[in-house]
Amino acid sequence: MLDMLMFGVIALAILFCSVMVVLAPDIVHAAFYLMGSLFGVGALYILLYAPLLGIMQILVYVGGIGVLILFAIMLTGRDENV
């Protein structure tokens, strides 16, 4: 019963973060919502008794790709005229 409750809470958090990736007005906030969504997927893998896959999801996607996206956003110039 507790597993189903945890699954539902994590799934709702993933759904919220995924919708906010699309609706976020700022690209940095969208990147953070994307990292939250990917972290939730890793948590679901761990909850579904696949800890190696969950840890790999968190390390590779949240750690590597998320930081890469944030650095790419921060290092690109922002056009003030738009």
N, C-alpha and C positions, 0 to 999 in steps of 0.2 A: 504494500500500500504506500509506504514511504517512497519507494522507488518511482512509482507512478506520479506521485506528487512532485518529486524533484524533476522528473522528466518534463512534466507540464510547465513548471516554473522556468526551467532552462529553455524549453521550446518557445515560450512566450517572450522571454528576453531576447532570443535569437530573432524572432519575428519582429519585435520592436526595433532592434538595432538594424535589421535589414531594411525595414521601411524608412528608417531615419537616414540611412546611407543615401537613399534617393531624394529624400525631402530636405536634407540639411542645406541651409543657405550658404554655409562656408565650407570650403573644400577640406580644411583641416578637421573640422568637426565630422565631416563625412568619413575621413580616414580613421578617426578614432572610433566611430560607430562600426566601421568595417572590421577593425581589430576586435571590438567587443563581440561582433557576430562570429568571427573565426574562433575566438576564445570559447564561446558557447558551444560551438560544434566540437571542439576538443573536449570540453566538459561532458558532452553527451557521449562521446566515444568512451571516456573513462567510466561513465555511469553504465554503459552497456558492456562492461567487462572487456574492453579492448584498450588496456592502459598504454601499451606501446604506441598504438596508432594515435591515441589522444595526446600523449606527450610529444610525438612527432608533429602533430597538427599545431600544437601550441608553440613549439620551438621554431619550426620552419615558417609557418604562415604568420603567426602573430609576431614572433620575434624578428624574423628576417624580412619578410615581405612588408609587414607593417612599418618597420623602421625605414625600409627602402622607400616606401611611398611617402612617408613623412619628410624624409630628407629631400626627395625630389620636389615635393611641394614647397619646402622652405627655401631651396636653392634656386628655384625659378623666380624670375622677376615678375613683379605684379604691375600690371598696367593701370595707372591711376586714372586714365581717361575713360575707362569703360565703366 
